[in-house]
């Protein structure tokens, strides 16, 4: 079966409904927590004092609360497309302003954000569109800090469902190099990306499925099968995923971390032979080196 990229990407309306139903999100968001901690650690390498920050795809507001505690006195906005997640964020994140909004069309004026913090929101969006919005809203020298899932994530589930049918069961994901190229093309400067891999083990497929459902990570791909999974198909999937009953099995999570800067007076941009060149003054490099 031939599937286009658009069909392999998430259906945004279905994803929003899934997050609205994810009442137990905080009980199973350990991957989000791990990615957030790594993103916060990376902020130690950026020597700046942001005044306006956005936790993009804020979910229940844990990231927004951490940013508010880290940058006392800064204005923190928590943005999410799910009304259910925003209600939780308003309850958990104190003085943070929780705002409904789409990551691909942010309800923010241009060039006013000093830090755009995007923890695992890209898997549910078009990265090129989100990067273009980041380039629009970031102030000169503002920072985009993001974590997303790489194409090796949930590879075991993809292979196991291959034994059951030929439909898509795991969303498409972009690799690190493609994300860097998309960030540059969108107008962001100095993108730096790295990758980490985690393995989460389970005793039974049902436990894995409960965790995925709790964090709204079920299958909402455009080309997903709309009918219920039959008993025979599910049995073939379980047998391929965990062939030895009673033995734990692992599921891969490939985490890609990235950082890029908004364009502004500190950078010059010119076209030379069809190639975009970005010049960074020596004083910027010096400050970044000292902060490490």
C-alpha positions in Angstrom: 0.0 0.0 0.0 1.4 3.4 -1.0 1.1 6.1 1.6 2.0 9.8 1.1 3.8 11.9 3.7 0.5 13.9 4.4 -1.3 10.6 5.1 1.5 9.5 7.5 1.4 12.7 9.5 -1.1 13.2 12.3 -4.7 14.3 11.7 -4.6 17.5 13.8 -8.3 17.4 14.7 -8.0 13.8 15.8 -4.9 14.6 17.8 -6.7 17.5 19.6 -9.6 15.2 20.5 -7.1 12.6 21.9 -5.5 15.2 24.1 -8.9 16.4 25.3 -9.6 12.9 26.4 -6.2 12.3 28.1 -7.4 12.7 31.6 -4.6 10.6 33.0 -1.8 12.4 31.2 0.3 13.1 34.3 0.3 9.4 35.3 2.2 8.3 32.2 4.1 11.4 30.9 7.6 10.1 31.9 9.0 10.5 28.4 7.8 14.1 28.4 9.4 14.6 31.9 12.7 13.2 30.7 12.8 15.3 27.6 11.9 18.4 29.6 14.7 17.9 32.1 17.2 17.5 29.2 15.9 20.7 27.6 16.1 22.7 30.8 19.7 21.4 31.3 20.5 22.7 27.8 19.3 26.2 28.8 22.3 26.3 31.1 24.5 26.7 28.0 22.6 29.8 26.8 23.7 33.0 28.5 20.6 35.2 28.4 17.8 36.6 30.6 14.5 36.1 28.7 11.6 38.5 29.5 8.8 36.8 27.5 8.7 33.0 27.3 6.3 30.5 25.7 5.8 26.9 26.7 4.5 25.6 23.4 2.2 22.6 23.6 2.2 23.0 27.3 0.0 20.0 28.2 -0.7 20.2 31.9 1.7 23.1 32.5 4.8 21.3 34.0 7.2 23.0 31.6 5.6 26.4 32.1 5.8 26.1 35.9 9.5 25.1 35.6 10.3 28.0 33.3 8.5 30.5 35.7 10.5 29.2 38.6 13.8 29.4 36.6 13.3 32.9 35.2 11.7 34.8 38.1 10.1 38.0 36.8 9.7 36.9 33.2 6.3 36.6 31.6 5.5 33.0 30.8 2.8 32.0 28.4 1.5 28.4 28.2 0.0 27.6 24.8 -1.9 24.5 23.8 -4.6 23.6 21.3 -6.4 21.2 23.8 -8.9 22.9 26.1 -8.7 20.0 28.5 -4.9 20.4 28.8 -5.2 24.2 29.2 -7.6 23.7 32.1 -5.0 21.6 33.9 -2.3 24.0 33.1 -4.3 26.9 34.6 -4.7 24.8 37.7 -1.1 23.7 38.0 1.0 26.5 36.7 0.1 29.3 39.1 0.6 32.8 37.6 1.4 31.5 34.2 -1.0 32.7 31.5 -2.6 29.7 29.7 -3.7 30.5 26.2 -5.5 28.4 23.5 -3.5 28.3 20.2 -2.2 26.3 17.4 1.6 25.7 17.2 1.4 26.2 13.4 -0.4 29.6 13.8 0.6 31.2 17.1 -1.6 33.9 18.7 1.5 36.0 19.3 2.8 39.2 17.6 6.0 39.0 15.6 9.4 39.3 17.1 8.4 39.5 20.8 9.3 36.1 22.3 12.7 35.6 23.9 12.4 31.8 24.5 10.1 29.4 22.7 10.2 26.1 24.6 8.6 23.2 22.6 8.7 19.9 24.4 7.3 17.1 22.2 4.9 19.2 20.3 6.5 18.7 16.9 5.4 15.1 16.6 1.8 16.4 16.2 2.6 19.2 13.7 4.3 20.0 10.5 7.8 20.9 11.6 8.4 23.3 8.7 5.3 25.3 9.6 6.2 25.4 13.3 9.8 26.5 12.5 8.4 29.3 10.3 6.2 30.5 13.1 9.2 30.3 15.5 11.2 32.5 13.1 8.2 34.9 13.0 7.6 35.3 16.8 11.2 35.1 18.1 12.8 38.4 19.0 16.3 39.1 17.6 18.6 36.6 19.2 15.6 34.8 20.8 15.9 31.0 21.3 13.9 28.1 20.1 14.5 25.0 22.3 12.7 21.8 21.3 12.5 18.1 21.7 10.8 15.8 19.3 10.6 12.1 18.4 12.9 10.7 15.7 11.9 8.0 13.1 13.3 5.2 15.2 10.7 5.8 17.9 8.2 3.0 18.4 9.9 1.0 15.7 8.9 -2.2 17.5 5.3 -1.3 17.3 5.6 -0.5 13.6 7.2 -3.8 12.9 4.7 -5.8 15.0 1.7 -4.2 13.3 3.4 -5.1 10.0 2.6 -8.7 10.9 -1.1 -7.8 11.2 -1.9 -5.6 8.2 -0.4 -3.1 5.7 -1.8 0.1 7.2 0.0 2.8 9.1 0.1 2.6 12.9 2.9 4.9 13.8 3.1 8.5 12.6 5.8 9.7 10.3 8.8 11.4 12.0 11.6 13.5 10.6 15.3 12.7 11.2 17.8 15.1 12.8 19.3 16.2 9.6 16.0 17.0 7.9 14.9 19.0 10.9 18.1 21.1 10.8 17.6 21.8 7.1 13.9 22.7 7.7 14.9 25.1 10.5 17.4 26.9 8.3 15.0 27.1 5.4 12.3 28.6 7.8 14.7 31.4 8.6 16.1 30.3 12.0 19.8 30.7 12.6 22.5 28.4 14.0 20.5 25.2 14.5 22.2 22.6 16.6 20.7 19.2 17.1 21.6 16.0 18.8 19.9 12.7 19.5 19.4 10.3 22.4 17.7 7.0 22.6 15.7 5.5 25.5 14.3 2.0 25.9 11.1 1.5 27.9 10.3 -2.0 28.9 6.9 -3.6 29.5 5.6 -6.9 30.9 2.7 -7.0 28.5 1.4 -5.1 25.4 -1.7 -4.0 27.3 0.5 -1.9 29.7 2.2 -0.2 26.7 -1.1 0.6 25.2 -2.4 2.1 28.4 0.6 4.5 28.6 0.2 5.5 25.0 -3.5 6.2 25.4 -2.9 8.2 28.6 -0.5 10.6 26.9 -2.7 10.8 23.7 -0.1 9.0 21.7 -2.4 6.6 20.0 -2.6 6.3 16.2 -4.2 9.5 14.6 -2.3 9.3 11.3 -4.3 10.6 8.3 -4.2 7.1 6.7 -5.0 5.2 9.9 -7.5 2.4 9.8 -10.8 3.8 11.0 -12.4 0.5 11.9 -11.8 -1.2 15.3 -8.9 -3.6 15.4 -10.3 -7.1 15.3 -9.3 -9.8 17.7 -7.3 -11.8 15.2 -5.3 -8.7 14.0 -4.6 -7.7 17.6 -3.5 -11.2 18.5 -1.0 -11.2 15.5 0.3 -7.8 16.7 0.8 -9.0 20.3 2.5 -12.2 19.1 5.0 -10.2 17.0 5.6 -7.6 19.7 6.1 -9.9 22.6 6.7 -13.4 21.2 7.6 -14.9 24.6 4.9 -14.7 27.1 6.0 -13.7 30.6 9.2 -12.0 29.3 9.5 -8.2 29.3 10.0 -6.5 25.9 11.4 -3.1 25.0 10.1 -0.2 23.0 12.5 2.4 21.6 12.1 6.2 22.0 14.4 8.3 19.9 14.6 11.8 21.2 15.9 14.6 19.1 16.9 17.8 20.8 17.4 21.1 19.0 18.2 24.7 19.5 18.1 27.6 17.0 18.0 31.4 17.2 15.7 34.1 15.8 17.2 36.4 13.2 18.0 40.0 14.1 20.6 42.7 14.2 23.2 40.3 15.6 23.1 38.3 12.4 23.4 39.2 8.7 21.8 37.1 6.0 22.8 37.2 2.3 22.3 35.1 -0.8 25.5 34.0 -2.6 25.1 31.7 -5.6 21.7 30.5 -4.3 23.1 29.6 -0.9 22.0 31.4 2.3 24.9 32.5 4.4 24.5 33.5 8.0 27.2 35.5 9.7 27.6 35.5 13.5 29.7 38.3 15.2 32.6 37.2 17.3 31.1 38.7 20.4 28.1 36.3 20.2 30.4 33.3 19.9 32.4 34.5 22.8 29.4 34.9 25.1 28.2 31.4 24.2 31.6 29.9 24.8 31.9 31.6 28.2 28.5 30.2 29.2 29.6 26.6 28.6 
